[in-house]
Amino acid sequence: MGRWTPNEIEVTGLGGSYGQGHWTLNAGDRIRIDVWNPQTGAGPAKYELTVVGAGAASEPTQRGGAAQVTAEAQCTSADFSRPMAWAHGIGTIRILSGGGSFAGISGENKTVNVNPGAALQGTITLRVLNLGPGFAVAPLIETPSWGRHQDSWKMISHLRPGDSTWNAQINERAPVQSGVYYIVFAFFLEMNGANVASGTNWAAGQPVWDDGNDLAQFDSSQIHQAQQFGCAVNRWIMEDGSKLVYVPADAITVRVGTSPATGNLERAPL
């Protein structure tokens, strides 16, 4: 046993008669894992999975530039037979529709045009796919790209595994400075929403803010990945450093005091 955390149990090897005769695991085999609480004996929690071949799952890599999502399959590539599988390819978020200030929002149109300082009140309907195991905590949050990042994010819900639909209630006020901003929706397998919003694994300690990997700091490339594929590559602070992960996400583009035809479309300063 390599490690045991609330989000991950790492099995580093099998002993006994494994490898003799038919006692092997092969690609395509279905197995069930039962887990009991070692202190109380409560359980078992059960999890079923399929054995895959080596290298079947992908994780973000950086070659000659920033790592990017280029296909939705990357967002759903998690292989929970591999160490740190929870850190990549665990699902997608898709914006379906909006109401109130977001009445024009759809899966094809994720942009809203508003006046400086205007109220942004309404709902955003999200379709969320969570491929994480049943025992893992999965906070779903919303965070605008303006304001103090540690204070502006909001909790939507804790997710169960599988496909689900959520109505996110939005109550924001647009920035007074013209420019292009974003409202990001995301989840990850973490202990709380602050871990998700700050891009900090719970085991690393307190959430680290304003270090370039807060979800509110997504750049235009990450927003494009999220809007097109349902996840984006982001750096995540871990106990032993940082690594690139696929974060299930989607986003609303908020154009303040601009228009697609004539406005200044550079991202506004935060």
ChimeraX commands (.cxc) that place a marker at each C-alpha (Angstrom):
marker #1 position 0.00,0.00,0.00 radius 0.5
marker #1 position 1.64,3.23,-1.16 radius 0.5
marker #1 position -0.69,5.83,0.37 radius 0.5
marker #1 position -4.18,6.19,1.83 radius 0.5
marker #1 position -5.97,9.55,1.72 radius 0.5
marker #1 position -9.66,10.59,1.65 radius 0.5
marker #1 position -9.41,10.85,-2.15 radius 0.5
marker #1 position -6.96,8.10,-3.08 radius 0.5
marker #1 position -5.76,4.64,-2.11 radius 0.5
marker #1 position -2.60,3.68,-3.95 radius 0.5
marker #1 position -1.87,-0.04,-4.34 radius 0.5
marker #1 position 1.76,-0.48,-5.33 radius 0.5
marker #1 position 1.83,-4.29,-5.64 radius 0.5
marker #1 position 0.10,-7.60,-5.04 radius 0.5
marker #1 position 1.67,-10.43,-3.04 radius 0.5
marker #1 position 0.89,-14.02,-2.26 radius 0.5
marker #1 position 0.10,-16.19,-5.28 radius 0.5
marker #1 position -0.39,-13.29,-7.69 radius 0.5
marker #1 position 1.24,-14.00,-11.06 radius 0.5
marker #1 position 0.94,-17.78,-10.76 radius 0.5
marker #1 position -1.38,-19.72,-13.06 radius 0.5
marker #1 position -4.48,-17.63,-13.76 radius 0.5
marker #1 position -3.91,-15.26,-10.82 radius 0.5
marker #1 position -3.27,-12.20,-12.97 radius 0.5
marker #1 position -5.08,-9.02,-13.97 radius 0.5
marker #1 position -5.55,-8.49,-17.70 radius 0.5
marker #1 position -6.96,-5.63,-19.76 radius 0.5
marker #1 position -10.76,-5.82,-19.78 radius 0.5
marker #1 position -11.10,-7.72,-16.49 radius 0.5
marker #1 position -13.81,-6.40,-14.17 radius 0.5
marker #1 position -12.79,-6.22,-10.52 radius 0.5
marker #1 position -14.43,-5.00,-7.32 radius 0.5
marker #1 position -12.58,-3.34,-4.47 radius 0.5
marker #1 position -14.03,-3.49,-0.94 radius 0.5
marker #1 position -12.63,-1.05,1.65 radius 0.5
marker #1 position -13.20,-1.15,5.41 radius 0.5
marker #1 position -12.37,1.58,7.94 radius 0.5
marker #1 position -9.23,0.29,9.71 radius 0.5
marker #1 position -10.12,2.03,12.98 radius 0.5
marker #1 position -13.83,1.25,13.32 radius 0.5
marker #1 position -14.24,-1.75,11.05 radius 0.5
marker #1 position -17.14,0.01,9.28 radius 0.5
marker #1 position -17.75,-0.94,5.68 radius 0.5
marker #1 position -17.22,-2.10,3.15 radius 0.5
marker #1 position -17.34,0.73,0.63 radius 0.5
marker #1 position -17.45,-0.93,-2.79 radius 0.5
marker #1 position -15.99,0.29,-6.07 radius 0.5
marker #1 position -16.03,-1.56,-9.41 radius 0.5
marker #1 position -13.61,-0.84,-12.24 radius 0.5
marker #1 position -12.21,-2.26,-15.45 radius 0.5
marker #1 position -8.54,-3.14,-15.82 radius 0.5
marker #1 position -6.92,-1.23,-18.69 radius 0.5
marker #1 position -3.65,-1.67,-20.52 radius 0.5
marker #1 position -0.59,0.37,-19.68 radius 0.5
marker #1 position -0.72,3.93,-21.00 radius 0.5
marker #1 position -4.47,3.88,-21.68 radius 0.5
marker #1 position -5.06,7.05,-19.70 radius 0.5
marker #1 position -3.51,10.39,-20.52 radius 0.5
marker #1 position -2.45,13.28,-18.37 radius 0.5
marker #1 position -1.40,16.79,-19.35 radius 0.5
marker #1 position 2.12,17.15,-20.64 radius 0.5
marker #1 position 3.99,20.24,-21.78 radius 0.5
marker #1 position 5.97,20.02,-24.99 radius 0.5
marker #1 position 7.34,23.23,-26.45 radius 0.5
marker #1 position 4.60,25.40,-24.98 radius 0.5
marker #1 position 1.56,25.39,-22.72 radius 0.5
marker #1 position -0.29,22.09,-22.35 radius 0.5
marker #1 position -3.79,22.24,-23.83 radius 0.5
marker #1 position -6.94,20.18,-24.21 radius 0.5
marker #1 position -7.50,19.29,-27.85 radius 0.5
marker #1 position -10.24,16.64,-27.50 radius 0.5
marker #1 position -13.01,15.89,-25.01 radius 0.5
marker #1 position -11.55,12.40,-24.54 radius 0.5
marker #1 position -8.73,13.96,-22.52 radius 0.5
marker #1 position -11.30,15.26,-20.03 radius 0.5
marker #1 position -12.62,11.73,-19.39 radius 0.5
marker #1 position -9.38,9.72,-19.54 radius 0.5
marker #1 position -9.11,8.84,-15.83 radius 0.5
marker #1 position -7.78,5.37,-15.11 radius 0.5
marker #1 position -8.31,4.64,-11.43 radius 0.5
marker #1 position -5.96,1.67,-11.56 radius 0.5
marker #1 position -3.06,4.15,-11.85 radius 0.5
marker #1 position -1.50,6.27,-9.07 radius 0.5
marker #1 position -2.83,9.84,-8.89 radius 0.5
marker #1 position -5.65,8.97,-11.31 radius 0.5
marker #1 position -7.94,11.40,-9.47 radius 0.5
marker #1 position -5.73,14.25,-10.68 radius 0.5
marker #1 position -6.62,14.05,-14.37 radius 0.5
marker #1 position -9.44,13.17,-16.75 radius 0.5
marker #1 position -12.20,12.99,-14.12 radius 0.5
marker #1 position -15.08,14.55,-16.06 radius 0.5
marker #1 position -16.62,17.52,-17.84 radius 0.5
marker #1 position -18.91,20.50,-17.29 radius 0.5
marker #1 position -21.22,21.76,-20.04 radius 0.5
marker #1 position -23.30,24.94,-19.92 radius 0.5
marker #1 position -26.77,24.18,-21.29 radius 0.5
marker #1 position -28.85,27.36,-20.83 radius 0.5
marker #1 position -29.39,30.47,-18.74 radius 0.5
marker #1 position -32.08,32.63,-17.21 radius 0.5
marker #1 position -32.43,36.21,-15.95 radius 0.5
marker #1 position -29.38,38.24,-16.98 radius 0.5
marker #1 position -28.17,35.11,-18.78 radius 0.5
marker #1 position -31.34,34.42,-20.79 radius 0.5
marker #1 position -29.38,34.41,-24.06 radius 0.5
marker #1 position -26.88,31.81,-22.88 radius 0.5
marker #1 position -26.88,28.35,-24.48 radius 0.5
marker #1 position -24.49,25.56,-25.29 radius 0.5
marker #1 position -23.56,27.45,-28.46 radius 0.5
marker #1 position -23.54,31.00,-27.04 radius 0.5
marker #1 position -21.60,31.49,-23.80 radius 0.5
marker #1 position -21.19,35.28,-23.98 radius 0.5
marker #1 position -23.19,38.02,-22.29 radius 0.5
marker #1 position -22.82,41.76,-22.99 radius 0.5
marker #1 position -23.49,44.15,-20.09 radius 0.5
marker #1 position -22.94,47.74,-19.03 radius 0.5
marker #1 position -20.25,48.61,-16.46 radius 0.5
marker #1 position -21.49,47.94,-12.94 radius 0.5
marker #1 position -24.64,46.16,-14.13 radius 0.5
marker #1 position -26.27,43.48,-11.97 radius 0.5
marker #1 position -25.68,39.92,-13.15 radius 0.5
marker #1 position -28.53,37.93,-11.63 radius 0.5
marker #1 position -30.01,34.71,-12.92 radius 0.5
marker #1 position -29.38,31.02,-13.35 radius 0.5
marker #1 position -27.01,28.91,-15.40 radius 0.5
marker #1 position -27.99,25.30,-16.08 radius 0.5
marker #1 position -24.99,22.96,-16.06 radius 0.5
marker #1 position -24.59,19.34,-17.10 radius 0.5
marker #1 position -21.82,17.77,-15.04 radius 0.5
marker #1 position -20.08,14.42,-15.53 radius 0.5
marker #1 position -18.13,13.26,-12.47 radius 0.5
marker #1 position -16.08,10.11,-13.08 radius 0.5
marker #1 position -14.57,10.13,-9.59 radius 0.5
marker #1 position -15.12,7.22,-7.18 radius 0.5
marker #1 position -18.06,7.29,-4.78 radius 0.5
marker #1 position -15.93,7.94,-1.70 radius 0.5
marker #1 position -14.28,11.06,-3.15 radius 0.5
marker #1 position -15.47,14.56,-2.24 radius 0.5
marker #1 position -16.19,16.66,-5.35 radius 0.5
marker #1 position -17.10,20.34,-4.69 radius 0.5
marker #1 position -18.72,22.19,-7.62 radius 0.5
marker #1 position -18.02,25.95,-7.54 radius 0.5
marker #1 position -18.50,29.20,-9.44 radius 0.5
marker #1 position -15.87,31.95,-9.48 radius 0.5
marker #1 position -15.76,35.28,-11.34 radius 0.5
marker #1 position -12.46,36.51,-12.74 radius 0.5
marker #1 position -12.81,39.87,-10.99 radius 0.5
marker #1 position -12.72,40.75,-7.29 radius 0.5
marker #1 position -10.66,39.13,-4.51 radius 0.5
marker #1 position -10.32,35.52,-5.57 radius 0.5
marker #1 position -10.39,34.11,-2.04 radius 0.5
marker #1 position -13.68,35.90,-1.31 radius 0.5
marker #1 position -15.52,35.90,-4.65 radius 0.5
marker #1 position -15.91,32.14,-5.32 radius 0.5
marker #1 position -19.18,30.46,-4.36 radius 0.5
marker #1 position -20.19,26.90,-3.61 radius 0.5
marker #1 position -22.83,25.32,-5.85 radius 0.5
marker #1 position -22.98,21.75,-4.52 radius 0.5
marker #1 position -21.08,18.58,-3.67 radius 0.5
marker #1 position -21.29,16.11,-6.53 radius 0.5
marker #1 position -22.04,12.43,-6.52 radius 0.5
marker #1 position -20.46,10.25,-9.22 radius 0.5
marker #1 position -22.16,10.14,-12.61 radius 0.5
marker #1 position -24.06,12.52,-14.88 radius 0.5
marker #1 position -26.14,15.27,-13.25 radius 0.5
marker #1 position -27.79,18.62,-14.03 radius 0.5
marker #1 position -27.52,21.69,-11.78 radius 0.5
marker #1 position -29.05,25.16,-11.75 radius 0.5
marker #1 position -26.37,27.55,-10.51 radius 0.5
marker #1 position -27.74,30.75,-8.98 radius 0.5
marker #1 position -25.61,33.73,-10.01 radius 0.5
marker #1 position -25.69,37.02,-8.11 radius 0.5
marker #1 position -22.78,39.18,-9.21 radius 0.5
marker #1 position -22.18,42.77,-10.22 radius 0.5
marker #1 position -20.19,43.48,-13.37 radius 0.5
marker #1 position -16.91,45.38,-13.01 radius 0.5
marker #1 position -17.06,49.13,-13.56 radius 0.5
marker #1 position -14.11,49.00,-15.96 radius 0.5
marker #1 position -14.83,47.96,-19.56 radius 0.5
marker #1 position -13.21,44.77,-20.75 radius 0.5
marker #1 position -13.63,41.02,-21.06 radius 0.5
marker #1 position -14.15,38.96,-17.92 radius 0.5
marker #1 position -15.27,35.42,-17.12 radius 0.5
marker #1 position -17.43,33.43,-14.75 radius 0.5
marker #1 position -15.87,29.99,-14.36 radius 0.5
marker #1 position -17.69,26.85,-13.24 radius 0.5
marker #1 position -15.53,23.95,-12.10 radius 0.5
marker #1 position -15.17,20.95,-9.84 radius 0.5
marker #1 position -12.33,18.75,-8.65 radius 0.5
marker #1 position -11.79,15.93,-6.18 radius 0.5
marker #1 position -10.87,18.05,-3.16 radius 0.5
marker #1 position -11.99,18.46,0.43 radius 0.5
marker #1 position -13.67,21.88,-0.01 radius 0.5
marker #1 position -14.51,24.62,-2.48 radius 0.5
marker #1 position -11.55,26.79,-1.49 radius 0.5
marker #1 position -9.18,23.99,-2.53 radius 0.5
marker #1 position -10.88,23.92,-5.95 radius 0.5
marker #1 position -11.03,27.69,-6.46 radius 0.5
marker #1 position -7.37,28.14,-5.47 radius 0.5
marker #1 position -6.03,25.09,-7.32 radius 0.5
marker #1 position -4.55,23.70,-4.09 radius 0.5
marker #1 position -4.68,20.05,-3.06 radius 0.5
marker #1 position -5.96,19.64,0.51 radius 0.5
marker #1 position -2.79,17.73,1.51 radius 0.5
marker #1 position -0.65,20.78,0.65 radius 0.5
marker #1 position -2.14,22.73,3.56 radius 0.5
marker #1 position -3.99,26.04,3.41 radius 0.5
marker #1 position -5.26,27.21,-0.01 radius 0.5
marker #1 position -2.67,29.28,-1.89 radius 0.5
marker #1 position -4.17,32.32,-3.62 radius 0.5
marker #1 position -3.03,34.72,-6.35 radius 0.5
marker #1 position -0.14,32.50,-7.47 radius 0.5
marker #1 position -1.25,32.27,-11.10 radius 0.5
marker #1 position -3.26,29.05,-10.90 radius 0.5
marker #1 position -6.47,30.24,-9.18 radius 0.5
marker #1 position -9.39,29.24,-11.38 radius 0.5
marker #1 position -10.36,32.93,-11.49 radius 0.5
marker #1 position -7.02,33.48,-13.25 radius 0.5
marker #1 position -7.81,31.24,-16.23 radius 0.5
marker #1 position -6.38,32.86,-19.36 radius 0.5
marker #1 position -8.13,33.04,-22.75 radius 0.5
marker #1 position -6.63,29.70,-23.84 radius 0.5
marker #1 position -7.93,27.91,-20.76 radius 0.5
marker #1 position -11.34,29.53,-21.21 radius 0.5
marker #1 position -11.40,28.32,-24.82 radius 0.5
marker #1 position -10.53,24.78,-23.73 radius 0.5
marker #1 position -13.26,24.78,-21.09 radius 0.5
marker #1 position -15.92,26.23,-23.38 radius 0.5
marker #1 position -15.12,23.88,-26.24 radius 0.5
marker #1 position -14.28,20.59,-24.50 radius 0.5
marker #1 position -15.62,20.79,-20.92 radius 0.5
marker #1 position -12.27,20.84,-19.12 radius 0.5
marker #1 position -9.01,22.82,-19.10 radius 0.5
marker #1 position -5.40,22.16,-18.19 radius 0.5
marker #1 position -4.30,23.95,-15.04 radius 0.5
marker #1 position -1.40,23.76,-12.61 radius 0.5
marker #1 position -2.37,22.23,-9.24 radius 0.5
marker #1 position -0.44,22.74,-6.01 radius 0.5
marker #1 position 0.36,19.35,-4.43 radius 0.5
marker #1 position 2.03,18.34,-1.18 radius 0.5
marker #1 position 5.27,17.63,-3.06 radius 0.5
marker #1 position 5.17,20.49,-5.56 radius 0.5
marker #1 position 2.80,21.11,-8.46 radius 0.5
marker #1 position 1.58,19.24,-11.52 radius 0.5
marker #1 position -0.63,19.80,-14.53 radius 0.5
marker #1 position -4.17,18.41,-14.29 radius 0.5
marker #1 position -7.37,18.38,-16.32 radius 0.5
marker #1 position -9.95,20.49,-14.45 radius 0.5
marker #1 position -13.61,19.88,-15.42 radius 0.5
marker #1 position -14.84,23.39,-16.25 radius 0.5
marker #1 position -16.93,25.66,-18.44 radius 0.5
marker #1 position -17.23,29.45,-18.48 radius 0.5
marker #1 position -19.38,32.44,-19.33 radius 0.5
marker #1 position -17.61,35.30,-21.15 radius 0.5
marker #1 position -18.75,38.65,-19.74 radius 0.5
marker #1 position -18.14,41.60,-22.07 radius 0.5
marker #1 position -18.42,44.81,-20.07 radius 0.5
marker #1 position -19.02,48.02,-22.06 radius 0.5
marker #1 position -17.76,46.40,-25.28 radius 0.5
marker #1 position -19.25,44.77,-28.34 radius 0.5
marker #1 position -17.82,41.96,-30.51 radius 0.5
marker #1 position -17.71,44.30,-33.50 radius 0.5
marker #1 position -16.26,47.52,-32.07 radius 0.5
marker #1 position -15.16,47.03,-28.48 radius 0.5
marker #1 position -11.74,46.52,-27.01 radius 0.5
marker #1 position -11.65,42.75,-26.57 radius 0.5
marker #1 position -8.43,42.52,-24.62 radius 0.5
marker #1 position -8.88,40.95,-21.19 radius 0.5
marker #1 position -9.34,43.65,-18.57 radius 0.5
marker #1 position -6.87,44.01,-15.70 radius 0.5
marker #1 position -8.02,42.29,-12.50 radius 0.5
marker link #1:1,2 radius 0.2
marker link #1:2,3 radius 0.2
marker link #1:3,4 radius 0.2
marker link #1:4,5 radius 0.2
marker link #1:5,6 radius 0.2
marker link #1:6,7 radius 0.2
marker link #1:7,8 radius 0.2
marker link #1:8,9 radius 0.2
marker link #1:9,10 radius 0.2
marker link #1:10,11 radius 0.2
marker link #1:11,12 radius 0.2
marker link #1:12,13 radius 0.2
marker link #1:13,14 radius 0.2
marker link #1:14,15 radius 0.2
marker link #1:15,16 radius 0.2
marker link #1:16,17 radius 0.2
marker link #1:17,18 radius 0.2
marker link #1:18,19 radius 0.2
marker link #1:19,20 radius 0.2
marker link #1:20,21 radius 0.2
marker link #1:21,22 radius 0.2
marker link #1:22,23 radius 0.2
marker link #1:23,24 radius 0.2
marker link #1:24,25 radius 0.2
marker link #1:25,26 radius 0.2
marker link #1:26,27 radius 0.2
marker link #1:27,28 radius 0.2
marker link #1:28,29 radius 0.2
marker link #1:29,30 radius 0.2
marker link #1:30,31 radius 0.2
marker link #1:31,32 radius 0.2
marker link #1:32,33 radius 0.2
marker link #1:33,34 radius 0.2
marker link #1:34,35 radius 0.2
marker link #1:35,36 radius 0.2
marker link #1:36,37 radius 0.2
marker link #1:37,38 radius 0.2
marker link #1:38,39 radius 0.2
marker link #1:39,40 radius 0.2
marker link #1:40,41 radius 0.2
marker link #1:41,42 radius 0.2
marker link #1:42,43 radius 0.2
marker link #1:43,44 radius 0.2
marker link #1:44,45 radius 0.2
marker link #1:45,46 radius 0.2
marker link #1:46,47 radius 0.2
marker link #1:47,48 radius 0.2
marker link #1:48,49 radius 0.2
marker link #1:49,50 radius 0.2
marker link #1:50,51 radius 0.2
marker link #1:51,52 radius 0.2
marker link #1:52,53 radius 0.2
marker link #1:53,54 radius 0.2
marker link #1:54,55 radius 0.2
marker link #1:55,56 radius 0.2
marker link #1:56,57 radius 0.2
marker link #1:57,58 radius 0.2
marker link #1:58,59 radius 0.2
marker link #1:59,60 radius 0.2
marker link #1:60,61 radius 0.2
marker link #1:61,62 radius 0.2
marker link #1:62,63 radius 0.2
marker link #1:63,64 radius 0.2
marker link #1:64,65 radius 0.2
marker link #1:65,66 radius 0.2
marker link #1:66,67 radius 0.2
marker link #1:67,68 radius 0.2
marker link #1:68,69 radius 0.2
marker link #1:69,70 radius 0.2
marker link #1:70,71 radius 0.2
marker link #1:71,72 radius 0.2
marker link #1:72,73 radius 0.2
marker link #1:73,74 radius 0.2
marker link #1:74,75 radius 0.2
marker link #1:75,76 radius 0.2
marker link #1:76,77 radius 0.2
marker link #1:77,78 radius 0.2
marker link #1:78,79 radius 0.2
marker link #1:79,80 radius 0.2
marker link #1:80,81 radius 0.2
marker link #1:81,82 radius 0.2
marker link #1:82,83 radius 0.2
marker link #1:83,84 radius 0.2
marker link #1:84,85 radius 0.2
marker link #1:85,86 radius 0.2
marker link #1:86,87 radius 0.2
marker link #1:87,88 radius 0.2
marker link #1:88,89 radius 0.2
marker link #1:89,90 radius 0.2
marker link #1:90,91 radius 0.2
marker link #1:91,92 radius 0.2
marker link #1:92,93 radius 0.2
marker link #1:93,94 radius 0.2
marker link #1:94,95 radius 0.2
marker link #1:95,96 radius 0.2
marker link #1:96,97 radius 0.2
marker link #1:97,98 radius 0.2
marker link #1:98,99 radius 0.2
marker link #1:99,100 radius 0.2
marker link #1:100,101 radius 0.2
marker link #1:101,102 radius 0.2
marker link #1:102,103 radius 0.2
marker link #1:103,104 radius 0.2
marker link #1:104,105 radius 0.2
marker link #1:105,106 radius 0.2
marker link #1:106,107 radius 0.2
marker link #1:107,108 radius 0.2
marker link #1:108,109 radius 0.2
marker link #1:109,110 radius 0.2
marker link #1:110,111 radius 0.2
marker link #1:111,112 radius 0.2
marker link #1:112,113 radius 0.2
marker link #1:113,114 radius 0.2
marker link #1:114,115 radius 0.2
marker link #1:115,116 radius 0.2
marker link #1:116,117 radius 0.2
marker link #1:117,118 radius 0.2
marker link #1:118,119 radius 0.2
marker link #1:119,120 radius 0.2
marker link #1:120,121 radius 0.2
marker link #1:121,122 radius 0.2
marker link #1:122,123 radius 0.2
marker link #1:123,124 radius 0.2
marker link #1:124,125 radius 0.2
marker link #1:125,126 radius 0.2
marker link #1:126,127 radius 0.2
marker link #1:127,128 radius 0.2
marker link #1:128,129 radius 0.2
marker link #1:129,130 radius 0.2
marker link #1:130,131 radius 0.2
marker link #1:131,132 radius 0.2
marker link #1:132,133 radius 0.2
marker link #1:133,134 radius 0.2
marker link #1:134,135 radius 0.2
marker link #1:135,136 radius 0.2
marker link #1:136,137 radius 0.2
marker link #1:137,138 radius 0.2
marker link #1:138,139 radius 0.2
marker link #1:139,140 radius 0.2
marker link #1:140,141 radius 0.2
marker link #1:141,142 radius 0.2
marker link #1:142,143 radius 0.2
marker link #1:143,144 radius 0.2
marker link #1:144,145 radius 0.2
marker link #1:145,146 radius 0.2
marker link #1:146,147 radius 0.2
marker link #1:147,148 radius 0.2
marker link #1:148,149 radius 0.2
marker link #1:149,150 radius 0.2
marker link #1:150,151 radius 0.2
marker link #1:151,152 radius 0.2
marker link #1:152,153 radius 0.2
marker link #1:153,154 radius 0.2
marker link #1:154,155 radius 0.2
marker link #1:155,156 radius 0.2
marker link #1:156,157 radius 0.2
marker link #1:157,158 radius 0.2
marker link #1:158,159 radius 0.2
marker link #1:159,160 radius 0.2
marker link #1:160,161 radius 0.2
marker link #1:161,162 radius 0.2
marker link #1:162,163 radius 0.2
marker link #1:163,164 radius 0.2
marker link #1:164,165 radius 0.2
marker link #1:165,166 radius 0.2
marker link #1:166,167 radius 0.2
marker link #1:167,168 radius 0.2
marker link #1:168,169 radius 0.2
marker link #1:169,170 radius 0.2
marker link #1:170,171 radius 0.2
marker link #1:171,172 radius 0.2
marker link #1:172,173 radius 0.2
marker link #1:173,174 radius 0.2
marker link #1:174,175 radius 0.2
marker link #1:175,176 radius 0.2
marker link #1:176,177 radius 0.2
marker link #1:177,178 radius 0.2
marker link #1:178,179 radius 0.2
marker link #1:179,180 radius 0.2
marker link #1:180,181 radius 0.2
marker link #1:181,182 radius 0.2
marker link #1:182,183 radius 0.2
marker link #1:183,184 radius 0.2
marker link #1:184,185 radius 0.2
marker link #1:185,186 radius 0.2
marker link #1:186,187 radius 0.2
marker link #1:187,188 radius 0.2
marker link #1:188,189 radius 0.2
marker link #1:189,190 radius 0.2
marker link #1:190,191 radius 0.2
marker link #1:191,192 radius 0.2
marker link #1:192,193 radius 0.2
marker link #1:193,194 radius 0.2
marker link #1:194,195 radius 0.2
marker link #1:195,196 radius 0.2
marker link #1:196,197 radius 0.2
marker link #1:197,198 radius 0.2
marker link #1:198,199 radius 0.2
marker link #1:199,200 radius 0.2
marker link #1:200,201 radius 0.2
marker link #1:201,202 radius 0.2
marker link #1:202,203 radius 0.2
marker link #1:203,204 radius 0.2
marker link #1:204,205 radius 0.2
marker link #1:205,206 radius 0.2
marker link #1:206,207 radius 0.2
marker link #1:207,208 radius 0.2
marker link #1:208,209 radius 0.2
marker link #1:209,210 radius 0.2
marker link #1:210,211 radius 0.2
marker link #1:211,212 radius 0.2
marker link #1:212,213 radius 0.2
marker link #1:213,214 radius 0.2
marker link #1:214,215 radius 0.2
marker link #1:215,216 radius 0.2
marker link #1:216,217 radius 0.2
marker link #1:217,218 radius 0.2
marker link #1:218,219 radius 0.2
marker link #1:219,220 radius 0.2
marker link #1:220,221 radius 0.2
marker link #1:221,222 radius 0.2
marker link #1:222,223 radius 0.2
marker link #1:223,224 radius 0.2
marker link #1:224,225 radius 0.2
marker link #1:225,226 radius 0.2
marker link #1:226,227 radius 0.2
marker link #1:227,228 radius 0.2
marker link #1:228,229 radius 0.2
marker link #1:229,230 radius 0.2
marker link #1:230,231 radius 0.2
marker link #1:231,232 radius 0.2
marker link #1:232,233 radius 0.2
marker link #1:233,234 radius 0.2
marker link #1:234,235 radius 0.2
marker link #1:235,236 radius 0.2
marker link #1:236,237 radius 0.2
marker link #1:237,238 radius 0.2
marker link #1:238,239 radius 0.2
marker link #1:239,240 radius 0.2
marker link #1:240,241 radius 0.2
marker link #1:241,242 radius 0.2
marker link #1:242,243 radius 0.2
marker link #1:243,244 radius 0.2
marker link #1:244,245 radius 0.2
marker link #1:245,246 radius 0.2
marker link #1:246,247 radius 0.2
marker link #1:247,248 radius 0.2
marker link #1:248,249 radius 0.2
marker link #1:249,250 radius 0.2
marker link #1:250,251 radius 0.2
marker link #1:251,252 radius 0.2
marker link #1:252,253 radius 0.2
marker link #1:253,254 radius 0.2
marker link #1:254,255 radius 0.2
marker link #1:255,256 radius 0.2
marker link #1:256,257 radius 0.2
marker link #1:257,258 radius 0.2
marker link #1:258,259 radius 0.2
marker link #1:259,260 radius 0.2
marker link #1:260,261 radius 0.2
marker link #1:261,262 radius 0.2
marker link #1:262,263 radius 0.2
marker link #1:263,264 radius 0.2
marker link #1:264,265 radius 0.2
marker link #1:265,266 radius 0.2
marker link #1:266,267 radius 0.2
marker link #1:267,268 radius 0.2
marker link #1:268,269 radius 0.2
marker link #1:269,270 radius 0.2
view
